[in-house]
Amino acid sequence: MLKQRGISLTGLLIICVVLIAVALIGFKVFPAYAEFFTVKKVIGDIARNPEMKGASPKEISDAFDRRATIDTIKSLGGRDLEVSKQGDRSSIRASWSVKVHLFYNVSACIDFEATSQ
């Protein structure tokens, strides 16, 4: 007689519970990472913009605030940017933390850092 192979119903349920838990955590954490990539893109666009080559840190901050309004960036503002001059180019850096509530009293704290380099 052939030995049966496969997964039992109990094993299938355990695997499904684990996959669902991972998916739910991913759905809660994804918006923070999506905003990080948006901030990174906006900072890079501002740094590469030829109109911003001789701009002051205040002008760069205002440009970021305008783009943040358009791209719905809520966890970071223009005042949170660190702008430094390197020759005729501006180097823009931002770092911030996002606390994501997962379930009950468990939260994830994610630290982000984006630079124009």
Backbone as XML, in Angstrom:
<?xml version="1.0"?>
<chain id="A" units="angstrom">
  <residue number="1" name="MET">
    <atom name="N" x="0.831" y="-1.171" z="0.000"/>
    <atom name="CA" x="0.000" y="0.000" z="0.000"/>
    <atom name="C" x="0.886" y="1.248" z="0.000"/>
  </residue>
  <residue number="2" name="LEU">
    <atom name="N" x="0.454" y="2.274" z="-0.732"/>
    <atom name="CA" x="1.211" y="3.510" z="-0.825"/>
    <atom name="C" x="0.975" y="4.385" z="0.399"/>
  </residue>
  <residue number="3" name="LYS">
    <atom name="N" x="2.054" y="5.027" z="0.825"/>
    <atom name="CA" x="1.953" y="5.944" z="1.956"/>
    <atom name="C" x="1.402" y="7.279" z="1.462"/>
  </residue>
  <residue number="4" name="GLN">
    <atom name="N" x="0.430" y="7.804" z="2.157"/>
    <atom name="CA" x="-0.170" y="9.066" z="1.745"/>
    <atom name="C" x="0.766" y="10.223" z="2.046"/>
  </residue>
  <residue number="5" name="ARG">
    <atom name="N" x="0.772" y="11.184" z="1.157"/>
    <atom name="CA" x="1.564" y="12.386" z="1.338"/>
    <atom name="C" x="0.644" y="13.590" z="1.246"/>
  </residue>
  <residue number="6" name="GLY">
    <atom name="N" x="1.081" y="14.677" z="1.856"/>
    <atom name="CA" x="0.280" y="15.901" z="1.787"/>
    <atom name="C" x="0.220" y="16.583" z="3.115"/>
  </residue>
  <residue number="7" name="ILE">
    <atom name="N" x="-0.665" y="17.542" z="3.190"/>
    <atom name="CA" x="-0.790" y="18.341" z="4.401"/>
    <atom name="C" x="-2.135" y="18.030" z="5.040"/>
  </residue>
  <residue number="8" name="SER">
    <atom name="N" x="-2.133" y="17.983" z="6.350"/>
    <atom name="CA" x="-3.379" y="17.702" z="7.056"/>
    <atom name="C" x="-4.190" y="18.995" z="7.180"/>
  </residue>
  <residue number="9" name="LEU">
    <atom name="N" x="-5.404" y="18.848" z="7.569"/>
    <atom name="CA" x="-6.271" y="20.010" z="7.744"/>
    <atom name="C" x="-5.727" y="20.926" z="8.845"/>
  </residue>
  <residue number="10" name="THR">
    <atom name="N" x="-5.223" y="20.340" z="9.905"/>
    <atom name="CA" x="-4.648" y="21.137" z="10.989"/>
    <atom name="C" x="-3.433" y="21.920" z="10.500"/>
  </residue>
  <residue number="11" name="GLY">
    <atom name="N" x="-2.577" y="21.284" z="9.746"/>
    <atom name="CA" x="-1.401" y="21.963" z="9.195"/>
    <atom name="C" x="-1.793" y="23.096" z="8.261"/>
  </residue>
  <residue number="12" name="LEU">
    <atom name="N" x="-2.808" y="22.842" z="7.439"/>
    <atom name="CA" x="-3.290" y="23.875" z="6.527"/>
    <atom name="C" x="-3.840" y="25.079" z="7.291"/>
  </residue>
  <residue number="13" name="LEU">
    <atom name="N" x="-4.590" y="24.839" z="8.362"/>
    <atom name="CA" x="-5.142" y="25.936" z="9.165"/>
    <atom name="C" x="-4.031" y="26.741" z="9.845"/>
  </residue>
  <residue number="14" name="ILE">
    <atom name="N" x="-3.010" y="26.077" z="10.343"/>
    <atom name="CA" x="-1.895" y="26.783" z="10.990"/>
    <atom name="C" x="-1.164" y="27.650" z="9.971"/>
  </residue>
  <residue number="15" name="ILE">
    <atom name="N" x="-0.909" y="27.111" z="8.794"/>
    <atom name="CA" x="-0.238" y="27.881" z="7.745"/>
    <atom name="C" x="-1.092" y="29.080" z="7.332"/>
  </residue>
  <residue number="16" name="CYS">
    <atom name="N" x="-2.397" y="28.902" z="7.205"/>
    <atom name="CA" x="-3.290" y="30.002" z="6.834"/>
    <atom name="C" x="-3.304" y="31.094" z="7.900"/>
  </residue>
  <residue number="17" name="VAL">
    <atom name="N" x="-3.328" y="30.723" z="9.174"/>
    <atom name="CA" x="-3.323" y="31.706" z="10.256"/>
    <atom name="C" x="-2.026" y="32.512" z="10.229"/>
  </residue>
  <residue number="18" name="VAL">
    <atom name="N" x="-0.897" y="31.856" z="10.023"/>
    <atom name="CA" x="0.393" y="32.548" z="9.974"/>
    <atom name="C" x="0.435" y="33.493" z="8.775"/>
  </residue>
  <residue number="19" name="LEU">
    <atom name="N" x="-0.004" y="33.044" z="7.615"/>
    <atom name="CA" x="-0.005" y="33.895" z="6.422"/>
    <atom name="C" x="-0.934" y="35.096" z="6.577"/>
  </residue>
  <residue number="20" name="ILE">
    <atom name="N" x="-2.077" y="34.899" z="7.178"/>
    <atom name="CA" x="-3.012" y="36.001" z="7.391"/>
    <atom name="C" x="-2.427" y="37.016" z="8.378"/>
  </residue>
  <residue number="21" name="ALA">
    <atom name="N" x="-1.770" y="36.539" z="9.442"/>
    <atom name="CA" x="-1.154" y="37.449" z="10.409"/>
    <atom name="C" x="-0.052" y="38.279" z="9.749"/>
  </residue>
  <residue number="22" name="VAL">
    <atom name="N" x="0.775" y="37.647" z="8.932"/>
    <atom name="CA" x="1.837" y="38.373" z="8.231"/>
    <atom name="C" x="1.239" y="39.389" z="7.258"/>
  </residue>
  <residue number="23" name="ALA">
    <atom name="N" x="0.181" y="39.015" z="6.557"/>
    <atom name="CA" x="-0.466" y="39.928" z="5.611"/>
    <atom name="C" x="-1.082" y="41.131" z="6.332"/>
  </residue>
  <residue number="24" name="LEU">
    <atom name="N" x="-1.722" y="40.907" z="7.474"/>
    <atom name="CA" x="-2.323" y="42.022" z="8.214"/>
    <atom name="C" x="-1.266" y="42.989" z="8.730"/>
  </residue>
  <residue number="25" name="ILE">
    <atom name="N" x="-0.147" y="42.469" z="9.218"/>
    <atom name="CA" x="0.938" y="43.344" z="9.664"/>
    <atom name="C" x="1.496" y="44.117" z="8.473"/>
  </residue>
  <residue number="26" name="GLY">
    <atom name="N" x="1.644" y="43.453" z="7.341"/>
    <atom name="CA" x="2.119" y="44.126" z="6.134"/>
    <atom name="C" x="1.195" y="45.234" z="5.684"/>
  </residue>
  <residue number="27" name="PHE">
    <atom name="N" x="-0.119" y="45.004" z="5.770"/>
    <atom name="CA" x="-1.086" y="46.036" z="5.380"/>
    <atom name="C" x="-1.017" y="47.253" z="6.304"/>
  </residue>
  <residue number="28" name="LYS">
    <atom name="N" x="-0.689" y="47.044" z="7.571"/>
    <atom name="CA" x="-0.606" y="48.172" z="8.500"/>
    <atom name="C" x="0.705" y="48.940" z="8.333"/>
  </residue>
  <residue number="29" name="VAL">
    <atom name="N" x="1.790" y="48.264" z="7.961"/>
    <atom name="CA" x="3.105" y="48.891" z="7.855"/>
    <atom name="C" x="3.329" y="49.501" z="6.464"/>
  </residue>
  <residue number="30" name="PHE">
    <atom name="N" x="2.654" y="49.014" z="5.452"/>
    <atom name="CA" x="2.870" y="49.471" z="4.079"/>
    <atom name="C" x="2.697" y="50.978" z="3.885"/>
  </residue>
  <residue number="31" name="PRO">
    <atom name="N" x="1.670" y="51.636" z="4.448"/>
    <atom name="CA" x="1.536" y="53.085" z="4.233"/>
    <atom name="C" x="2.744" y="53.893" z="4.713"/>
  </residue>
  <residue number="32" name="ALA">
    <atom name="N" x="3.377" y="53.473" z="5.797"/>
    <atom name="CA" x="4.560" y="54.187" z="6.287"/>
    <atom name="C" x="5.703" y="54.073" z="5.274"/>
  </residue>
  <residue number="33" name="TYR">
    <atom name="N" x="5.892" y="52.897" z="4.714"/>
    <atom name="CA" x="6.950" y="52.720" z="3.720"/>
    <atom name="C" x="6.617" y="53.435" z="2.405"/>
  </residue>
  <residue number="34" name="ALA">
    <atom name="N" x="5.359" y="53.457" z="2.033"/>
    <atom name="CA" x="4.959" y="54.180" z="0.822"/>
    <atom name="C" x="5.238" y="55.671" z="0.985"/>
  </residue>
  <residue number="35" name="GLU">
    <atom name="N" x="4.964" y="56.212" z="2.175"/>
    <atom name="CA" x="5.250" y="57.621" z="2.426"/>
    <atom name="C" x="6.755" y="57.875" z="2.426"/>
  </residue>
  <residue number="36" name="PHE">
    <atom name="N" x="7.544" y="56.935" z="2.942"/>
    <atom name="CA" x="9.000" y="57.079" z="2.916"/>
    <atom name="C" x="9.514" y="57.201" z="1.483"/>
  </residue>
  <residue number="37" name="PHE">
    <atom name="N" x="9.043" y="56.341" z="0.602"/>
    <atom name="CA" x="9.496" y="56.405" z="-0.784"/>
    <atom name="C" x="9.034" y="57.689" z="-1.471"/>
  </residue>
  <residue number="38" name="THR">
    <atom name="N" x="7.871" y="58.203" z="-1.089"/>
    <atom name="CA" x="7.410" y="59.477" z="-1.627"/>
    <atom name="C" x="8.297" y="60.622" z="-1.145"/>
  </residue>
  <residue number="39" name="VAL">
    <atom name="N" x="8.645" y="60.622" z="0.132"/>
    <atom name="CA" x="9.535" y="61.658" z="0.677"/>
    <atom name="C" x="10.891" y="61.595" z="-0.012"/>
  </residue>
  <residue number="40" name="LYS">
    <atom name="N" x="11.399" y="60.392" z="-0.186"/>
    <atom name="CA" x="12.700" y="60.219" z="-0.844"/>
    <atom name="C" x="12.665" y="60.775" z="-2.276"/>
  </residue>
  <residue number="41" name="LYS">
    <atom name="N" x="11.568" y="60.525" z="-2.983"/>
    <atom name="CA" x="11.425" y="61.025" z="-4.353"/>
    <atom name="C" x="11.328" y="62.550" z="-4.372"/>
  </residue>
  <residue number="42" name="VAL">
    <atom name="N" x="10.553" y="63.118" z="-3.469"/>
    <atom name="CA" x="10.377" y="64.572" z="-3.423"/>
    <atom name="C" x="11.701" y="65.262" z="-3.082"/>
  </residue>
  <residue number="43" name="ILE">
    <atom name="N" x="12.423" y="64.730" z="-2.112"/>
    <atom name="CA" x="13.717" y="65.318" z="-1.741"/>
    <atom name="C" x="14.686" y="65.259" z="-2.918"/>
  </residue>
  <residue number="44" name="GLY">
    <atom name="N" x="14.715" y="64.122" z="-3.607"/>
    <atom name="CA" x="15.583" y="64.004" z="-4.778"/>
    <atom name="C" x="15.195" y="64.962" z="-5.892"/>
  </residue>
  <residue number="45" name="ASP">
    <atom name="N" x="13.894" y="65.116" z="-6.118"/>
    <atom name="CA" x="13.424" y="66.045" z="-7.160"/>
    <atom name="C" x="13.794" y="67.487" z="-6.836"/>
  </residue>
  <residue number="46" name="ILE">
    <atom name="N" x="13.642" y="67.867" z="-5.583"/>
    <atom name="CA" x="13.983" y="69.238" z="-5.189"/>
    <atom name="C" x="15.484" y="69.466" z="-5.322"/>
  </residue>
  <residue number="47" name="ALA">
    <atom name="N" x="16.289" y="68.496" z="-4.929"/>
    <atom name="CA" x="17.744" y="68.657" z="-4.999"/>
    <atom name="C" x="18.240" y="68.735" z="-6.445"/>
  </residue>
  <residue number="48" name="ARG">
    <atom name="N" x="17.577" y="68.026" z="-7.365"/>
    <atom name="CA" x="17.988" y="68.034" z="-8.777"/>
    <atom name="C" x="17.399" y="69.192" z="-9.572"/>
  </residue>
  <residue number="49" name="ASN">
    <atom name="N" x="16.436" y="69.890" z="-9.006"/>
    <atom name="CA" x="15.766" y="70.981" z="-9.706"/>
    <atom name="C" x="16.756" y="72.128" z="-9.945"/>
  </residue>
  <residue number="50" name="PRO">
    <atom name="N" x="16.955" y="72.528" z="-11.206"/>
    <atom name="CA" x="17.911" y="73.609" z="-11.482"/>
    <atom name="C" x="17.515" y="74.947" z="-10.854"/>
  </residue>
  <residue number="51" name="GLU">
    <atom name="N" x="16.232" y="75.169" z="-10.633"/>
    <atom name="CA" x="15.784" y="76.414" z="-10.011"/>
    <atom name="C" x="16.171" y="76.487" z="-8.536"/>
  </residue>
  <residue number="52" name="MET">
    <atom name="N" x="16.471" y="75.356" z="-7.914"/>
    <atom name="CA" x="16.786" y="75.318" z="-6.489"/>
    <atom name="C" x="18.295" y="75.313" z="-6.210"/>
  </residue>
  <residue number="53" name="LYS">
    <atom name="N" x="19.128" y="75.473" z="-7.245"/>
    <atom name="CA" x="20.587" y="75.420" z="-7.028"/>
    <atom name="C" x="21.071" y="76.506" z="-6.085"/>
  </residue>
  <residue number="54" name="GLY">
    <atom name="N" x="20.608" y="77.708" z="-6.243"/>
    <atom name="CA" x="21.046" y="78.804" z="-5.388"/>
    <atom name="C" x="20.039" y="79.154" z="-4.315"/>
  </residue>
  <residue number="55" name="ALA">
    <atom name="N" x="19.099" y="78.259" z="-4.052"/>
    <atom name="CA" x="18.017" y="78.564" z="-3.120"/>
    <atom name="C" x="18.501" y="78.510" z="-1.673"/>
  </residue>
  <residue number="56" name="SER">
    <atom name="N" x="17.865" y="79.291" z="-0.852"/>
    <atom name="CA" x="18.164" y="79.285" z="0.583"/>
    <atom name="C" x="17.453" y="78.092" z="1.229"/>
  </residue>
  <residue number="57" name="PRO">
    <atom name="N" x="17.872" y="77.710" z="2.434"/>
    <atom name="CA" x="17.172" y="76.620" z="3.125"/>
    <atom name="C" x="15.683" y="76.894" z="3.327"/>
  </residue>
  <residue number="58" name="LYS">
    <atom name="N" x="15.313" y="78.144" z="3.532"/>
    <atom name="CA" x="13.892" y="78.496" z="3.689"/>
    <atom name="C" x="13.119" y="78.234" z="2.399"/>
  </residue>
  <residue number="59" name="GLU">
    <atom name="N" x="13.701" y="78.586" z="1.258"/>
    <atom name="CA" x="13.044" y="78.339" z="-0.036"/>
    <atom name="C" x="12.916" y="76.845" z="-0.304"/>
  </residue>
  <residue number="60" name="ILE">
    <atom name="N" x="13.933" y="76.083" z="0.059"/>
    <atom name="CA" x="13.872" y="74.628" z="-0.112"/>
    <atom name="C" x="12.805" y="74.037" z="0.801"/>
  </residue>
  <residue number="61" name="SER">
    <atom name="N" x="12.728" y="74.528" z="2.024"/>
    <atom name="CA" x="11.703" y="74.079" z="2.959"/>
    <atom name="C" x="10.301" y="74.387" z="2.443"/>
  </residue>
  <residue number="62" name="ASP">
    <atom name="N" x="10.123" y="75.589" z="1.893"/>
    <atom name="CA" x="8.819" y="75.960" z="1.333"/>
    <atom name="C" x="8.463" y="75.096" z="0.118"/>
  </residue>
  <residue number="63" name="ALA">
    <atom name="N" x="9.461" y="74.797" z="-0.717"/>
    <atom name="CA" x="9.220" y="73.928" z="-1.880"/>
    <atom name="C" x="8.809" y="72.535" z="-1.426"/>
  </residue>
  <residue number="64" name="PHE">
    <atom name="N" x="9.447" y="72.036" z="-0.364"/>
    <atom name="CA" x="9.060" y="70.723" z="0.160"/>
    <atom name="C" x="7.642" y="70.750" z="0.709"/>
  </residue>
  <residue number="65" name="ASP">
    <atom name="N" x="7.287" y="71.818" z="1.418"/>
    <atom name="CA" x="5.925" y="71.921" z="1.957"/>
    <atom name="C" x="4.877" y="71.917" z="0.849"/>
  </residue>
  <residue number="66" name="ARG">
    <atom name="N" x="5.165" y="72.609" z="-0.247"/>
    <atom name="CA" x="4.221" y="72.615" z="-1.379"/>
    <atom name="C" x="4.076" y="71.209" z="-1.955"/>
  </residue>
  <residue number="67" name="ARG">
    <atom name="N" x="5.188" y="70.519" z="-2.153"/>
    <atom name="CA" x="5.128" y="69.153" z="-2.691"/>
    <atom name="C" x="4.489" y="68.192" z="-1.694"/>
  </residue>
  <residue number="68" name="ALA">
    <atom name="N" x="4.721" y="68.414" z="-0.401"/>
    <atom name="CA" x="4.126" y="67.548" z="0.619"/>
    <atom name="C" x="2.609" y="67.680" z="0.627"/>
  </residue>
  <residue number="69" name="THR">
    <atom name="N" x="2.117" y="68.871" z="0.350"/>
    <atom name="CA" x="0.671" y="69.063" z="0.262"/>
    <atom name="C" x="0.102" y="68.304" z="-0.929"/>
  </residue>
  <residue number="70" name="ILE">
    <atom name="N" x="0.778" y="68.355" z="-2.042"/>
    <atom name="CA" x="0.315" y="67.672" z="-3.253"/>
    <atom name="C" x="0.373" y="66.162" z="-3.082"/>
  </residue>
  <residue number="71" name="ASP">
    <atom name="N" x="1.481" y="65.666" z="-2.507"/>
    <atom name="CA" x="1.692" y="64.217" z="-2.387"/>
    <atom name="C" x="1.179" y="63.641" z="-1.072"/>
  </residue>
  <residue number="72" name="THR">
    <atom name="N" x="0.463" y="64.409" z="-0.288"/>
    <atom name="CA" x="-0.105" y="64.014" z="1.005"/>
    <atom name="C" x="0.920" y="63.355" z="1.928"/>
  </residue>
  <residue number="73" name="ILE">
    <atom name="N" x="2.005" y="64.085" z="2.175"/>
    <atom name="CA" x="3.006" y="63.653" z="3.149"/>
    <atom name="C" x="2.610" y="64.287" z="4.473"/>
  </residue>
  <residue number="74" name="LYS">
    <atom name="N" x="2.301" y="63.465" z="5.473"/>
    <atom name="CA" x="1.778" y="63.990" z="6.726"/>
    <atom name="C" x="2.745" y="63.879" z="7.902"/>
  </residue>
  <residue number="75" name="SER">
    <atom name="N" x="3.705" y="62.975" z="7.849"/>
    <atom name="CA" x="4.559" y="62.763" z="9.013"/>
    <atom name="C" x="5.811" y="63.623" z="9.014"/>
  </residue>
  <residue number="76" name="LEU">
    <atom name="N" x="5.967" y="64.469" z="8.016"/>
    <atom name="CA" x="7.180" y="65.258" z="7.884"/>
    <atom name="C" x="6.841" y="66.587" z="7.236"/>
  </residue>
  <residue number="77" name="GLY">
    <atom name="N" x="7.477" y="67.643" z="7.698"/>
    <atom name="CA" x="7.263" y="68.959" z="7.117"/>
    <atom name="C" x="8.576" y="69.577" z="6.681"/>
  </residue>
  <residue number="78" name="GLY">
    <atom name="N" x="8.499" y="70.703" z="6.031"/>
    <atom name="CA" x="9.691" y="71.381" z="5.561"/>
    <atom name="C" x="10.608" y="71.818" z="6.687"/>
  </residue>
  <residue number="79" name="ARG">
    <atom name="N" x="10.041" y="72.088" z="7.854"/>
    <atom name="CA" x="10.854" y="72.505" z="9.006"/>
    <atom name="C" x="11.701" y="71.346" z="9.544"/>
  </residue>
  <residue number="80" name="ASP">
    <atom name="N" x="11.362" y="70.115" z="9.185"/>
    <atom name="CA" x="12.098" y="68.940" z="9.662"/>
    <atom name="C" x="13.296" y="68.581" z="8.785"/>
  </residue>
  <residue number="81" name="LEU">
    <atom name="N" x="13.463" y="69.296" z="7.684"/>
    <atom name="CA" x="14.572" y="69.003" z="6.774"/>
    <atom name="C" x="15.864" y="69.619" z="7.278"/>
  </residue>
  <residue number="82" name="GLU">
    <atom name="N" x="16.961" y="68.940" z="7.016"/>
    <atom name="CA" x="18.293" y="69.473" z="7.295"/>
    <atom name="C" x="18.932" y="69.786" z="5.948"/>
  </residue>
  <residue number="83" name="VAL">
    <atom name="N" x="19.104" y="71.073" z="5.668"/>
    <atom name="CA" x="19.633" y="71.507" z="4.371"/>
    <atom name="C" x="21.047" y="72.027" z="4.581"/>
  </residue>
  <residue number="84" name="SER">
    <atom name="N" x="21.987" y="71.505" z="3.783"/>
    <atom name="CA" x="23.364" y="72.001" z="3.840"/>
    <atom name="C" x="23.844" y="72.241" z="2.415"/>
  </residue>
  <residue number="85" name="LYS">
    <atom name="N" x="24.724" y="73.202" z="2.267"/>
    <atom name="CA" x="25.263" y="73.569" z="0.956"/>
    <atom name="C" x="26.593" y="72.853" z="0.738"/>
  </residue>
  <residue number="86" name="GLN">
    <atom name="N" x="26.758" y="72.300" z="-0.461"/>
    <atom name="CA" x="28.019" y="71.686" z="-0.866"/>
    <atom name="C" x="28.383" y="72.295" z="-2.213"/>
  </residue>
  <residue number="87" name="GLY">
    <atom name="N" x="29.116" y="73.373" z="-2.161"/>
    <atom name="CA" x="29.411" y="74.102" z="-3.389"/>
    <atom name="C" x="28.176" y="74.833" z="-3.855"/>
  </residue>
  <residue number="88" name="ASP">
    <atom name="N" x="27.769" y="74.571" z="-5.104"/>
    <atom name="CA" x="26.547" y="75.200" z="-5.616"/>
    <atom name="C" x="25.334" y="74.297" z="-5.449"/>
  </residue>
  <residue number="89" name="ARG">
    <atom name="N" x="25.537" y="73.086" z="-4.928"/>
    <atom name="CA" x="24.430" y="72.140" z="-4.732"/>
    <atom name="C" x="23.968" y="72.124" z="-3.282"/>
  </residue>
  <residue number="90" name="SER">
    <atom name="N" x="22.731" y="71.774" z="-3.099"/>
    <atom name="CA" x="22.169" y="71.635" z="-1.757"/>
    <atom name="C" x="22.025" y="70.158" z="-1.430"/>
  </residue>
  <residue number="91" name="SER">
    <atom name="N" x="22.378" y="69.820" z="-0.224"/>
    <atom name="CA" x="22.190" y="68.459" z="0.266"/>
    <atom name="C" x="21.036" y="68.487" z="1.254"/>
  </residue>
  <residue number="92" name="ILE">
    <atom name="N" x="20.033" y="67.663" z="1.011"/>
    <atom name="CA" x="18.831" y="67.666" z="1.844"/>
    <atom name="C" x="18.748" y="66.314" z="2.551"/>
  </residue>
  <residue number="93" name="ARG">
    <atom name="N" x="18.484" y="66.360" z="3.852"/>
    <atom name="CA" x="18.398" y="65.141" z="4.657"/>
    <atom name="C" x="17.200" y="65.264" z="5.584"/>
  </residue>
  <residue number="94" name="ALA">
    <atom name="N" x="16.503" y="64.155" z="5.757"/>
    <atom name="CA" x="15.368" y="64.124" z="6.680"/>
    <atom name="C" x="15.384" y="62.796" z="7.422"/>
  </residue>
  <residue number="95" name="SER">
    <atom name="N" x="15.110" y="62.849" z="8.693"/>
    <atom name="CA" x="14.972" y="61.613" z="9.475"/>
    <atom name="C" x="13.761" y="61.772" z="10.393"/>
  </residue>
  <residue number="96" name="TRP">
    <atom name="N" x="12.992" y="60.707" z="10.520"/>
    <atom name="CA" x="11.788" y="60.746" z="11.327"/>
    <atom name="C" x="11.400" y="59.334" z="11.725"/>
  </residue>
  <residue number="97" name="SER">
    <atom name="N" x="10.526" y="59.245" z="12.713"/>
    <atom name="CA" x="10.032" y="57.962" z="13.211"/>
    <atom name="C" x="8.522" y="57.913" z="13.040"/>
  </residue>
  <residue number="98" name="VAL">
    <atom name="N" x="8.043" y="56.709" z="12.761"/>
    <atom name="CA" x="6.603" y="56.494" z="12.625"/>
    <atom name="C" x="6.220" y="55.349" z="13.556"/>
  </residue>
  <residue number="99" name="LYS">
    <atom name="N" x="5.208" y="55.569" z="14.368"/>
    <atom name="CA" x="4.708" y="54.527" z="15.258"/>
    <atom name="C" x="3.423" y="53.974" z="14.663"/>
  </residue>
  <residue number="100" name="VAL">
    <atom name="N" x="3.419" y="52.672" z="14.378"/>
    <atom name="CA" x="2.280" y="52.015" z="13.754"/>
    <atom name="C" x="1.654" y="51.060" z="14.765"/>
  </residue>
  <residue number="101" name="HIS">
    <atom name="N" x="0.400" y="51.310" z="15.094"/>
    <atom name="CA" x="-0.313" y="50.412" z="16.010"/>
    <atom name="C" x="-0.658" y="49.126" z="15.276"/>
  </residue>
  <residue number="102" name="LEU">
    <atom name="N" x="-0.244" y="47.978" z="15.831"/>
    <atom name="CA" x="-0.513" y="46.701" z="15.181"/>
    <atom name="C" x="-1.770" y="46.050" z="15.745"/>
  </residue>
  <residue number="103" name="PHE">
    <atom name="N" x="-1.755" y="45.712" z="17.029"/>
    <atom name="CA" x="-2.924" y="45.128" z="17.679"/>
    <atom name="C" x="-2.738" y="45.226" z="19.184"/>
  </residue>
  <residue number="104" name="TYR">
    <atom name="N" x="-3.823" y="45.273" z="19.903"/>
    <atom name="CA" x="-3.858" y="45.421" z="21.355"/>
    <atom name="C" x="-2.859" y="46.489" z="21.792"/>
  </residue>
  <residue number="105" name="ASN">
    <atom name="N" x="-1.858" y="46.107" z="22.579"/>
    <atom name="CA" x="-0.883" y="47.089" z="23.040"/>
    <atom name="C" x="0.468" y="46.898" z="22.343"/>
  </residue>
  <residue number="106" name="VAL">
    <atom name="N" x="0.446" y="46.358" z="21.148"/>
    <atom name="CA" x="1.674" y="46.115" z="20.382"/>
    <atom name="C" x="1.744" y="47.129" z="19.238"/>
  </residue>
  <residue number="107" name="SER">
    <atom name="N" x="2.872" y="47.846" z="19.171"/>
    <atom name="CA" x="3.100" y="48.824" z="18.109"/>
    <atom name="C" x="4.476" y="48.592" z="17.510"/>
  </residue>
  <residue number="108" name="ALA">
    <atom name="N" x="4.636" y="49.067" z="16.291"/>
    <atom name="CA" x="5.935" y="49.011" z="15.626"/>
    <atom name="C" x="6.429" y="50.439" z="15.463"/>
  </residue>
  <residue number="109" name="CYS">
    <atom name="N" x="7.654" y="50.691" z="15.864"/>
    <atom name="CA" x="8.274" y="51.998" z="15.693"/>
    <atom name="C" x="9.310" y="51.878" z="14.579"/>
  </residue>
  <residue number="110" name="ILE">
    <atom name="N" x="9.108" y="52.614" z="13.509"/>
    <atom name="CA" x="9.971" y="52.521" z="12.330"/>
    <atom name="C" x="10.698" y="53.838" z="12.161"/>
  </residue>
  <residue number="111" name="ASP">
    <atom name="N" x="12.022" y="53.780" z="12.075"/>
    <atom name="CA" x="12.852" y="54.967" z="11.863"/>
    <atom name="C" x="13.220" y="55.056" z="10.390"/>
  </residue>
  <residue number="112" name="PHE">
    <atom name="N" x="13.006" y="56.235" z="9.807"/>
    <atom name="CA" x="13.316" y="56.453" z="8.409"/>
    <atom name="C" x="14.363" y="57.547" z="8.273"/>
  </residue>
  <residue number="113" name="GLU">
    <atom name="N" x="15.153" y="57.462" z="7.223"/>
    <atom name="CA" x="16.121" y="58.501" z="6.897"/>
    <atom name="C" x="16.220" y="58.576" z="5.378"/>
  </residue>
  <residue number="114" name="ALA">
    <atom name="N" x="16.015" y="59.779" z="4.851"/>
    <atom name="CA" x="16.080" y="59.990" z="3.406"/>
    <atom name="C" x="17.057" y="61.130" z="3.132"/>
  </residue>
  <residue number="115" name="THR">
    <atom name="N" x="17.881" y="60.947" z="2.118"/>
    <atom name="CA" x="18.823" y="61.997" z="1.720"/>
    <atom name="C" x="18.705" y="62.233" z="0.219"/>
  </residue>
  <residue number="116" name="SER">
    <atom name="N" x="19.211" y="63.365" z="-0.208"/>
    <atom name="CA" x="19.138" y="63.694" z="-1.625"/>
    <atom name="C" x="20.311" y="63.096" z="-2.401"/>
  </residue>
  <residue number="117" name="GLN">
    <atom name="N" x="21.223" y="62.451" z="-1.747"/>
    <atom name="CA" x="22.396" y="61.868" z="-2.404"/>
    <atom name="C" x="22.039" y="60.598" z="-3.130"/>
  </residue>
</chain>
